[in-house]
Amino acid sequence: MAAAAATSGRKKGIRNLKMKLALLSMMIPGAIYLIINNYIPMAGLQIAFKKFNYRDGMWASPWTGLSNFTYLFKTKDAILMTRNTLLYNLAFIVLGTVFAVAIAIMLNEIRSSGAKKIYQVLFLIPYLISMVVVSYIVFAFLSYDNGFLNNSVIAPLGGEKINWYISPQYWPFILVLVHLWKGFGYSSIIYYATVIGIDSALYEAAVIDGANSWQRTWHVTLPGLKNTIITLTLLNIGRIFYSDFGLFYQVPQNSGALSNVTTTIDVYVYRGLTQLNDVGRSSAAGFYQSIVGFIMVLVANLVVRKIDRDSALF
């Protein structure tokens, strides 16, 4: 009896070991990718604290301490690029969340499964389009000579053509609109996946209690979306000091007249590399983004834990 039990235990242990090895083998490709793509490049963070030159390379370039960072904050563009990055991202987070949640709720109200699939595909297509293509689409609308808005909307109404690419007052709205159009499809599908996972018994109970569609949305759907909204918002807050380079550089056609409303930290880093060839200061700006983003996630998660512990990421 004891021998049989020992044999059974060994077989069970071998099966568990095989299961663990199978799971580990599935993890290996992803782990290799993370090590190569995320961890090995971290050695380059030292460039932010060096006066980098190509002759000596990354390891032999002289250390400069925090001089790259002090230069970053002393430059006249420091407040401008930080302000633009923060305000645009705040607008993207708030408006993007509201818009995506509204689309997800409307998708849930469509009864035809075929129509749902068509709408999901149509909403997702802009997200899959390259920002280079998006910049040409925007140019087709805003071109001074041949743009759709000038020739088909403004001129027929008797207005004067607008040279959009030298008129910075319009671009905060244009950039927000382009970002929403391009990104809402992906977010709305995530929220829609959460909506369809809400227990249908809750809706049935609400109907029995006499709740109309707005009341069901407010008291059933939105509470069901709370954790997903908080999670995605925390992730977005972690990247609040990052910006979509293509959106702020390619869509405005790198117009100098628009620099006050299109210069973000990422655009500044790119220009620092291409125009000044200053690798150290550009690396300092990227390091600054990472540290502040990490702190923002910790602070936002702490606030969520104070309000609702179960909704926090950690």
Secondary structure by P-SEA (a helix, b strand, c coil): caaaaaaaaaaaaaaaaaaaaaaaaaaaaaaaaaaacccccccccccccccccccccccccccccaaaaaaaaaccaaaaaaaaaaaaaaaaaaaaaaaaaaaaaaaaacccaaaaaaaaaaaaccccccaaaaaaaaaaaccccccccccccccccccccccccccccccaaaaaaaaaaacaaaaaaaaaaaaaaccaaaaaaaaaacccaaaaaaccccccaaaaaaaaaaaaaaacccccccccccccccccccccccccaaaaaaaaaaccccaaaaaaaaaaaaaaaaaaaaaaaaaaaaaccccccc
